[in-house]
Each structure stands twice: as C-alpha cells, then as structure tokens.
Amino acid sequence: MLVVLLSLAAAFLFALGSAIQQSAAMQEHEGTALRLRLLANLLRRPRWLFGQVLDLLGFGLQATALAFGELSVVQPILVTTLVFALPIGARVSGQSAGSRELRAAVAVAAGLALYLFAARPQPGSGVPLASDWLVAGGITALSCVAIGALGLRSRGTRRAALLGAGAGILFGLASAFTKMLVSLPSFHPLAVAVTPWPWVLAVAGIGGMVFAQSAFQAGALGPAIAALVVVEPLSAAAVGVSVFGEQIRMGPFALPGAVVGIGLTGFGILELVRHSRAIRVIDE
C-alpha cells in the first residue's frame, strides 16, 4: 500500500509539472526541438523552473517507491499521470472535462487495479550483468534515434506523440538506473559517485527531458503525456524482466486478468486522447 500511495503521489506531481512546463515550452521556437538549446532557453523561464521543481519532488517519491517495490509495480501505476493531467490541463486551458473523459479515467484506474491484482509482480532473482545493461542501453539509443528522426519530420499531435514516446523509453531506462542506485548497499556520496549509476541516470534523465520538452513544445499535452506514460512502464518492465529478472505470474487466471487489465487501461488512455477537449493541440 505504501508503494501504491507513493507512486500515485508521484504521478500527480508529474502531471502538474508537465502541464506547467508545456505552457512554457510552447513559447519556444520549433527549431530548438531535440536540442540542448531548448533546455538552455527554458532555464530562463521561472514558470518552467517551477514545473521542474514539481518533477523533482515526484522523482523523489518515485525513487522511494522503487526502494520498496518492483519496477513492474511502480511504473504501471505512474500511468495515472494522464488521469491527473486531464483536469489539470483543462484548468490551464480554461476548459472542462466531460463525462466521456471521466469514464475513460475510471477505465484507466480499473485496468491498473486489475493488472496489479492478477499479475502480482515478484522481485527478481537475477543479478544484473554489465552485458545486459549494454544491450538495454543500445536498444534504447537506437530506438530513440529512429523515433526522434520521425518526430522532427512530423507536426502537431503526431510529433507530440512520437517525441513523448521517445521520452517514455528514456525515462523507463532511467527508472531502472534509479532502481539500481537505490539498491546500492551504501548511499555515501563518495561511494555512490565512483559507481556508474548516477552518471548514466543523469544522461538518460537529460535525454528524456529533451524529448519530453520537445513533445510539449508541439502544443498537444494529451498525446505527449499519453505516449510518455504508456511507453515508460513498458520500457521499465522490459528492463525489469530482462535485466533484474523480475517475474510476473503466468497462471491460467493470472495471465488473462493481466492482459484484460492492460487492455482496459489502453482503451481508457485512447479514449482520453480522442475525446478530451483539454488535451487537443492548443493552437489548432
């Protein structure tokens, strides 16, 4: 229950921070997309910095949840970021959420509950190997290069969704690095600094931030958030299973329940993106 509450609180802070960051990122020129120059420009905007503070607080809660729970538990719960982003985005844009959006939000929450009850992810028994991390990092890098290239050639909701997916891949890997970091036997600054984990976490985090802000810059909060929060747990779960050896129940009732739960969550997210007035491209 503690892991669930921490994850939900992190999701709320991520949603609030994302809505605030988008309002600042939309004011930047499209030519800065997927460039560090975009972050340099945003660093001069107090509103964006406040959004980053909220993100950092959310990350602290997420890291605490990962210290007590598994990747395959914490990351799916963070999908509720989209549910929280719905009313927040409506508030920021001066609109309101209707009954369709509320029903879709209930579907997301119910799907997550069903998945967690049916799958009941268990801690991994394997010891992460350097070769496993290299494979995971290589696949992540290639995927982000391909998605980034497609995103830069697109516009509007398509661009926001593609770049949001790239951010989700990188943030999923960053969550795995965070799990590794909080699992270290010593948290002394000097002991942690000589390990690669804080440095690879920083690289993945900054890369994810560049993708995320470029997605927000496209002006479609809903598609950007939806792609990010759907892809991030998939990315983290893939690393959890392949690197950490985490296990999900595969019994005759567990597997169908987990599949139905994931399907219901996906259906709810698609409905949110389709029907929410608050998450359309603002400049359309």
C-alpha positions as a LaTeX table, in Angstrom:
\begin{tabular}{lrrr}
\hline
Residue & $x$ (\AA) & $y$ (\AA) & $z$ (\AA) \\
\hline
Met1 & 0.00 & 0.00 & 0.00 \\
Leu2 & 2.89 & 2.37 & 0.75 \\
Val3 & 4.36 & 1.74 & $-2.70$ \\
Val4 & 0.98 & 2.43 & $-4.33$ \\
Leu5 & 0.45 & 5.69 & $-2.40$ \\
Leu6 & 3.96 & 6.93 & $-3.15$ \\
Ser7 & 3.54 & 6.12 & $-6.84$ \\
Leu8 & 0.16 & 7.88 & $-7.04$ \\
Ala9 & 1.58 & 10.98 & $-5.34$ \\
Ala10 & 4.50 & 10.96 & $-7.79$ \\
Ala11 & 2.06 & 10.66 & $-10.72$ \\
Phe12 & 0.11 & 13.70 & $-9.50$ \\
Leu13 & 3.26 & 15.81 & $-9.22$ \\
Phe14 & 4.46 & 14.67 & $-12.66$ \\
Ala15 & 1.08 & 15.65 & $-14.17$ \\
Leu16 & 1.07 & 19.09 & $-12.55$ \\
Gly17 & 4.69 & 19.71 & $-13.50$ \\
Ser18 & 4.09 & 18.62 & $-17.10$ \\
Ala19 & 1.12 & 20.96 & $-17.56$ \\
Ile20 & 3.13 & 23.89 & $-16.25$ \\
Gln21 & 6.19 & 23.01 & $-18.35$ \\
Gln22 & 4.11 & 22.73 & $-21.51$ \\
Ser23 & 2.80 & 26.27 & $-21.14$ \\
Ala24 & 6.41 & 27.47 & $-21.13$ \\
Ala25 & 7.81 & 25.09 & $-23.77$ \\
Met26 & 5.15 & 26.10 & $-26.32$ \\
Gln27 & 6.66 & 29.60 & $-26.41$ \\
Glu28 & 9.96 & 28.29 & $-27.77$ \\
His29 & 10.75 & 28.10 & $-31.49$ \\
Glu30 & 10.32 & 24.69 & $-33.15$ \\
Gly31 & 13.90 & 24.84 & $-34.44$ \\
Thr32 & 15.17 & 24.13 & $-30.93$ \\
Ala33 & 13.39 & 20.74 & $-30.72$ \\
Leu34 & 15.62 & 17.85 & $-29.54$ \\
Arg35 & 18.46 & 20.27 & $-28.87$ \\
Leu36 & 20.09 & 21.23 & $-25.58$ \\
Arg37 & 19.45 & 24.82 & $-26.61$ \\
Leu38 & 15.77 & 24.23 & $-25.81$ \\
Leu39 & 16.64 & 23.39 & $-22.21$ \\
Ala40 & 19.00 & 26.38 & $-22.02$ \\
Asn41 & 16.19 & 28.70 & $-23.12$ \\
Leu42 & 13.67 & 27.15 & $-20.74$ \\
Leu43 & 16.06 & 27.55 & $-17.81$ \\
Arg44 & 15.41 & 31.30 & $-18.06$ \\
Arg45 & 11.66 & 30.86 & $-17.57$ \\
Pro46 & 10.57 & 30.84 & $-13.88$ \\
Arg47 & 7.32 & 29.05 & $-14.73$ \\
Trp48 & 9.21 & 26.17 & $-16.31$ \\
Leu49 & 11.62 & 26.00 & $-13.38$ \\
Phe50 & 8.67 & 25.66 & $-11.01$ \\
Gly51 & 7.43 & 22.76 & $-13.13$ \\
Gln52 & 10.86 & 21.15 & $-12.81$ \\
Val53 & 10.75 & 21.50 & $-9.03$ \\
Leu54 & 7.47 & 19.58 & $-9.03$ \\
Asp55 & 9.06 & 16.93 & $-11.27$ \\
Leu56 & 12.00 & 16.59 & $-8.89$ \\
Leu57 & 9.64 & 16.12 & $-5.95$ \\
Gly58 & 7.78 & 13.49 & $-7.98$ \\
Phe59 & 11.06 & 11.77 & $-8.82$ \\
Gly60 & 11.93 & 11.66 & $-5.11$ \\
Leu61 & 8.64 & 9.91 & $-4.37$ \\
Gln62 & 9.16 & 7.54 & $-7.32$ \\
Ala63 & 12.68 & 6.67 & $-6.13$ \\
Thr64 & 11.33 & 5.96 & $-2.64$ \\
Ala65 & 8.64 & 3.72 & $-4.11$ \\
Leu66 & 11.27 & 1.86 & $-6.14$ \\
Ala67 & 13.32 & 1.33 & $-2.98$ \\
Phe68 & 10.39 & $-0.66$ & $-1.51$ \\
Gly69 & 8.72 & $-2.04$ & $-4.65$ \\
Glu70 & 9.46 & $-3.50$ & $-8.06$ \\
Leu71 & 9.72 & $-1.75$ & $-11.42$ \\
Ser72 & 6.79 & $-3.78$ & $-12.74$ \\
Val73 & 4.61 & $-2.44$ & $-9.88$ \\
Val74 & 5.66 & 1.21 & $-9.62$ \\
Gln75 & 5.85 & 2.09 & $-13.32$ \\
Pro76 & 2.34 & 0.92 & $-14.32$ \\
Ile77 & 0.84 & 3.00 & $-11.50$ \\
Leu78 & 2.54 & 6.08 & $-12.95$ \\
Val79 & 0.21 & 5.73 & $-15.95$ \\
Thr80 & $-2.28$ & 7.62 & $-13.75$ \\
Thr81 & $-0.22$ & 10.71 & $-14.61$ \\
Leu82 & $-2.51$ & 11.00 & $-17.63$ \\
Val83 & $-5.62$ & 10.79 & $-15.45$ \\
Phe84 & $-4.33$ & 13.61 & $-13.24$ \\
Ala85 & $-3.18$ & 15.62 & $-16.27$ \\
Leu86 & $-6.73$ & 15.68 & $-17.64$ \\
Pro87 & $-8.33$ & 18.04 & $-15.09$ \\
Ile88 & $-5.08$ & 19.95 & $-14.66$ \\
Gly89 & $-4.76$ & 20.51 & $-18.41$ \\
Ala90 & $-8.42$ & 21.56 & $-18.52$ \\
Arg91 & $-7.77$ & 24.10 & $-15.78$ \\
Val92 & $-4.71$ & 25.53 & $-17.51$ \\
Ser93 & $-6.52$ & 25.82 & $-20.86$ \\
Gly94 & $-9.71$ & 27.20 & $-19.32$ \\
Gln95 & $-11.84$ & 24.21 & $-20.38$ \\
Ser96 & $-13.65$ & 21.44 & $-18.53$ \\
Ala97 & $-13.62$ & 17.64 & $-18.60$ \\
Gly98 & $-16.84$ & 15.91 & $-19.70$ \\
Ser99 & $-18.46$ & 12.58 & $-18.85$ \\
Arg100 & $-16.55$ & 10.69 & $-21.57$ \\
Glu101 & $-13.25$ & 11.82 & $-20.14$ \\
Leu102 & $-14.30$ & 10.83 & $-16.62$ \\
Arg103 & $-15.41$ & 7.36 & $-17.77$ \\
Ala104 & $-12.12$ & 6.92 & $-19.59$ \\
Ala105 & $-10.24$ & 7.91 & $-16.44$ \\
Val106 & $-12.18$ & 5.28 & $-14.46$ \\
Ala107 & $-11.25$ & 2.69 & $-17.12$ \\
Val108 & $-7.56$ & 3.53 & $-16.70$ \\
Ala109 & $-7.75$ & 3.18 & $-12.91$ \\
Ala110 & $-9.78$ & $-0.06$ & $-13.08$ \\
Gly111 & $-7.40$ & $-1.56$ & $-15.64$ \\
Leu112 & $-4.40$ & $-0.81$ & $-13.46$ \\
Ala113 & $-6.06$ & $-2.34$ & $-10.40$ \\
Leu114 & $-6.93$ & $-5.50$ & $-12.35$ \\
Tyr115 & $-3.39$ & $-5.81$ & $-13.75$ \\
Leu116 & $-1.74$ & $-5.44$ & $-10.33$ \\
Phe117 & $-4.17$ & $-7.93$ & $-8.72$ \\
Ala118 & $-3.78$ & $-10.53$ & $-11.48$ \\
Ala119 & $-0.06$ & $-10.24$ & $-12.27$ \\
Arg120 & 1.26 & $-9.61$ & $-8.74$ \\
Pro121 & 4.83 & $-8.91$ & $-9.93$ \\
Gln122 & 7.52 & $-10.53$ & $-7.82$ \\
Pro123 & 11.08 & $-9.41$ & $-7.04$ \\
Gly124 & 13.79 & $-10.57$ & $-9.39$ \\
Ser125 & 16.21 & $-13.31$ & $-8.50$ \\
Gly126 & 18.84 & $-12.49$ & $-11.08$ \\
Val127 & 21.93 & $-10.31$ & $-10.63$ \\
Pro128 & 22.16 & $-7.56$ & $-13.27$ \\
Leu129 & 25.09 & $-8.13$ & $-15.62$ \\
Ala130 & 27.07 & $-5.48$ & $-17.48$ \\
Ser131 & 26.27 & $-7.17$ & $-20.79$ \\
Asp132 & 22.53 & $-6.94$ & $-20.05$ \\
Trp133 & 22.84 & $-3.22$ & $-19.36$ \\
Leu134 & 24.81 & $-2.69$ & $-22.59$ \\
Val135 & 22.12 & $-4.46$ & $-24.63$ \\
Ala136 & 19.35 & $-2.46$ & $-22.93$ \\
Gly137 & 21.24 & 0.81 & $-23.48$ \\
Gly138 & 21.99 & 0.01 & $-27.11$ \\
Ile139 & 18.37 & $-0.82$ & $-27.93$ \\
Thr140 & 17.24 & 2.34 & $-26.16$ \\
Ala141 & 19.67 & 4.52 & $-28.10$ \\
Leu142 & 18.73 & 3.08 & $-31.50$ \\
Ser143 & 15.01 & 3.37 & $-30.74$ \\
Cys144 & 15.32 & 7.00 & $-29.67$ \\
Val145 & 17.34 & 7.95 & $-32.75$ \\
Ala146 & 14.69 & 6.44 & $-35.03$ \\
Ile147 & 11.76 & 7.96 & $-33.12$ \\
Gly148 & 13.48 & 11.34 & $-32.92$ \\
Ala149 & 14.06 & 11.41 & $-36.68$ \\
Leu150 & 10.40 & 10.60 & $-37.36$ \\
Gly151 & 9.24 & 13.13 & $-34.79$ \\
Leu152 & 11.22 & 16.00 & $-36.30$ \\
Arg153 & 9.58 & 15.31 & $-39.67$ \\
Ser154 & 6.09 & 15.43 & $-38.15$ \\
Arg155 & 3.83 & 18.17 & $-36.81$ \\
Gly156 & 1.09 & 18.65 & $-34.22$ \\
Thr157 & $-0.30$ & 15.64 & $-32.38$ \\
Arg158 & 1.83 & 13.14 & $-34.32$ \\
Arg159 & 5.02 & 14.98 & $-33.40$ \\
Ala160 & 3.95 & 15.27 & $-29.76$ \\
Ala161 & 3.13 & 11.55 & $-29.56$ \\
Leu162 & 6.36 & 10.39 & $-31.21$ \\
Leu163 & 8.63 & 12.59 & $-29.11$ \\
Gly164 & 6.61 & 11.69 & $-26.00$ \\
Ala165 & 7.25 & 8.01 & $-26.79$ \\
Gly166 & 10.98 & 8.73 & $-27.02$ \\
Ala167 & 10.84 & 10.40 & $-23.63$ \\
Gly168 & 9.00 & 7.37 & $-22.24$ \\
Ile169 & 11.71 & 4.99 & $-23.47$ \\
Leu170 & 14.46 & 7.05 & $-21.84$ \\
Phe171 & 12.56 & 7.65 & $-18.60$ \\
Gly172 & 11.83 & 3.91 & $-18.39$ \\
Leu173 & 15.55 & 3.19 & $-18.61$ \\
Ala174 & 16.23 & 5.97 & $-16.09$ \\
Ser175 & 13.78 & 4.28 & $-13.69$ \\
Ala176 & 15.81 & 1.09 & $-13.98$ \\
Phe177 & 19.01 & 3.02 & $-13.23$ \\
Thr178 & 17.25 & 4.60 & $-10.24$ \\
Lys179 & 16.26 & 1.14 & $-9.00$ \\
Met180 & 19.89 & 0.07 & $-9.27$ \\
Leu181 & 21.06 & 3.22 & $-7.47$ \\
Val182 & 18.68 & 2.90 & $-4.51$ \\
Ser183 & 19.64 & $-0.77$ & $-4.21$ \\
Leu184 & 23.30 & 0.03 & $-3.53$ \\
Pro185 & 24.44 & $-1.06$ & $-0.04$ \\
Ser186 & 25.87 & 2.40 & 0.71 \\
Phe187 & 24.40 & 5.83 & $-0.03$ \\
His188 & 27.51 & 7.76 & 0.99 \\
Pro189 & 28.08 & 10.45 & $-1.69$ \\
Leu190 & 31.66 & 9.38 & $-2.38$ \\
Ala191 & 30.76 & 5.69 & $-2.55$ \\
Val192 & 27.90 & 6.38 & $-4.95$ \\
Ala193 & 29.89 & 8.80 & $-7.12$ \\
Val194 & 32.50 & 6.17 & $-8.06$ \\
Thr195 & 29.78 & 3.89 & $-9.47$ \\
Pro196 & 28.42 & 4.46 & $-12.99$ \\
Trp197 & 24.77 & 4.63 & $-11.89$ \\
Pro198 & 24.38 & 8.35 & $-11.05$ \\
Trp199 & 26.11 & 9.29 & $-14.30$ \\
Val200 & 24.14 & 7.03 & $-16.62$ \\
Leu201 & 20.99 & 8.12 & $-14.76$ \\
Ala202 & 21.89 & 11.74 & $-15.49$ \\
Val203 & 22.43 & 11.00 & $-19.20$ \\
Ala204 & 19.14 & 9.11 & $-19.53$ \\
Gly205 & 17.30 & 11.75 & $-17.49$ \\
Ile206 & 18.60 & 14.70 & $-19.52$ \\
Gly207 & 17.89 & 12.86 & $-22.77$ \\
Gly208 & 14.36 & 12.10 & $-21.62$ \\
Met209 & 13.89 & 15.71 & $-20.58$ \\
Val210 & 14.93 & 16.96 & $-24.03$ \\
Phe211 & 12.46 & 14.59 & $-25.69$ \\
Ala212 & 9.67 & 15.49 & $-23.23$ \\
Gln213 & 10.07 & 19.26 & $-23.59$ \\
Ser214 & 10.22 & 18.90 & $-27.38$ \\
Ala215 & 6.95 & 16.92 & $-27.20$ \\
Phe216 & 5.34 & 19.62 & $-25.04$ \\
Gln217 & 6.62 & 22.24 & $-27.46$ \\
Ala218 & 4.45 & 20.69 & $-30.19$ \\
Gly219 & 1.39 & 22.02 & $-28.33$ \\
Ala220 & $-0.54$ & 18.79 & $-27.65$ \\
Leu221 & $-0.33$ & 17.94 & $-23.95$ \\
Gly222 & $-2.61$ & 14.88 & $-24.12$ \\
Pro223 & $-0.86$ & 12.92 & $-26.90$ \\
Ala224 & 2.54 & 13.81 & $-25.43$ \\
Ile225 & 1.63 & 12.67 & $-21.91$ \\
Ala226 & $-0.28$ & 9.63 & $-23.18$ \\
Ala227 & 2.66 & 8.37 & $-25.24$ \\
Leu228 & 5.11 & 9.07 & $-22.43$ \\
Val229 & 3.17 & 7.36 & $-19.63$ \\
Val230 & 2.25 & 4.32 & $-21.75$ \\
Val231 & 5.74 & 3.71 & $-23.16$ \\
Glu232 & 7.62 & 4.41 & $-19.91$ \\
Pro233 & 6.22 & 1.43 & $-17.93$ \\
Leu234 & 6.66 & $-0.85$ & $-20.96$ \\
Ser235 & 10.30 & 0.23 & $-21.22$ \\
Ala236 & 10.86 & $-0.17$ & $-17.47$ \\
Ala237 & 9.07 & $-3.53$ & $-17.39$ \\
Ala238 & 11.22 & $-4.82$ & $-20.25$ \\
Val239 & 14.36 & $-3.85$ & $-18.32$ \\
Gly240 & 12.91 & $-5.26$ & $-15.10$ \\
Val241 & 12.33 & $-8.67$ & $-16.68$ \\
Ser242 & 15.45 & $-8.84$ & $-18.87$ \\
Val243 & 17.99 & $-7.22$ & $-16.53$ \\
Phe244 & 16.65 & $-7.65$ & $-12.99$ \\
Gly245 & 14.91 & $-10.98$ & $-13.58$ \\
Glu246 & 11.57 & $-9.76$ & $-12.23$ \\
Gln247 & 8.73 & $-12.25$ & $-12.61$ \\
Ile248 & 5.02 & $-11.90$ & $-13.40$ \\
Arg249 & 2.52 & $-14.64$ & $-12.58$ \\
Met250 & 1.64 & $-16.64$ & $-15.69$ \\
Gly251 & $-1.10$ & $-18.96$ & $-14.35$ \\
Pro252 & $-4.36$ & $-19.79$ & $-16.19$ \\
Phe253 & $-6.20$ & $-16.96$ & $-14.43$ \\
Ala254 & $-3.35$ & $-14.51$ & $-13.83$ \\
Leu255 & $-2.31$ & $-14.05$ & $-17.46$ \\
Pro256 & $-5.81$ & $-13.39$ & $-18.86$ \\
Gly257 & $-6.53$ & $-10.99$ & $-15.99$ \\
Ala258 & $-3.31$ & $-9.08$ & $-16.60$ \\
Val259 & $-3.99$ & $-8.90$ & $-20.34$ \\
Val260 & $-7.54$ & $-7.62$ & $-19.77$ \\
Gly261 & $-6.26$ & $-5.07$ & $-17.27$ \\
Ile262 & $-3.64$ & $-3.76$ & $-19.71$ \\
Gly263 & $-6.23$ & $-3.68$ & $-22.49$ \\
Leu264 & $-8.71$ & $-1.75$ & $-20.34$ \\
Thr265 & $-6.01$ & 0.74 & $-19.38$ \\
Gly266 & $-5.01$ & 1.17 & $-23.02$ \\
Phe267 & $-8.66$ & 1.65 & $-24.04$ \\
Gly268 & $-9.12$ & 4.32 & $-21.37$ \\
Ile269 & $-6.00$ & 6.17 & $-22.48$ \\
Leu270 & $-7.08$ & 6.13 & $-26.13$ \\
Glu271 & $-10.50$ & 7.47 & $-25.14$ \\
Leu272 & $-8.88$ & 10.25 & $-23.15$ \\
Val273 & $-6.78$ & 11.27 & $-26.14$ \\
Arg274 & $-9.72$ & 11.08 & $-28.55$ \\
His275 & $-12.38$ & 12.90 & $-26.56$ \\
Ser276 & $-10.68$ & 15.25 & $-24.14$ \\
Arg277 & $-11.02$ & 18.85 & $-25.25$ \\
Ala278 & $-8.38$ & 19.80 & $-22.74$ \\
Ile279 & $-5.62$ & 17.86 & $-24.48$ \\
Arg280 & $-6.06$ & 18.85 & $-28.10$ \\
Val281 & $-3.47$ & 20.92 & $-29.89$ \\
Ile282 & $-3.94$ & 24.34 & $-28.36$ \\
Asp283 & $-3.02$ & 26.32 & $-31.47$ \\
Glu284 & $-5.31$ & 24.38 & $-33.86$ \\
\hline
\end{tabular}
